Amino acid sequence: MTLRTQSLIYLVGLSIVDAVIPIPIVGLILIFVILQKPPWFQKLVYELYEA
């Protein structure tokens, strides 16, 4: 399974959880990524757009 497919599956799963639970989990993760700039996110973006 490619990284792009795996990321898409995780995003769909998070969207389903976000629709069921009233706490916006995806929004909280986005705020964390924007404020903290974790190294794992930068690596993920580089791997996604490398091809």
N, C-alpha and C positions, 0 to 999 in steps of 0.2 A: 504494500500500500504506500503510495507516494505521500510526501509531506503535505502537498496541496489537498489531497483527498482526506487525509487525516484531520487537517485543520478545518475543512468544511464540515466533517462529521461532528467535531467538537463544537463548532459554532451552531449547528442545527440543534444539537443536544442542549446547549446553553440557552438557546432561544425557546425551546420547549419548556425548560425549567423556569425560565423567565416569565413565560405566559401563565404557568400554573401557580407559581409562588409570587405573591404581590411585591416582594423585594426585588428591585431591578438589579440582578446579579451581573448582567452584561455591562450595564452602566457603571457599576462599582468597579469592575475589572478595568474598564476603559479609563476611569478617573485614576486608578492606581497606576496604570501604564503611563498616562500622560504626566503625572506628578513625579513618579519615582524613576522612570526610564530604566527599567530593569534590563540587565544584559541579555537575558533569555529572550526578550521580545525583539531586540535588535538582531540577534542571531536568527530568530524565526523569520523575520522579514527578509534578511539577506538570503536565507535558504529558499524562500518562496520565489523571490524574483531573480535568482541566480540563473535559471534556465532560460 
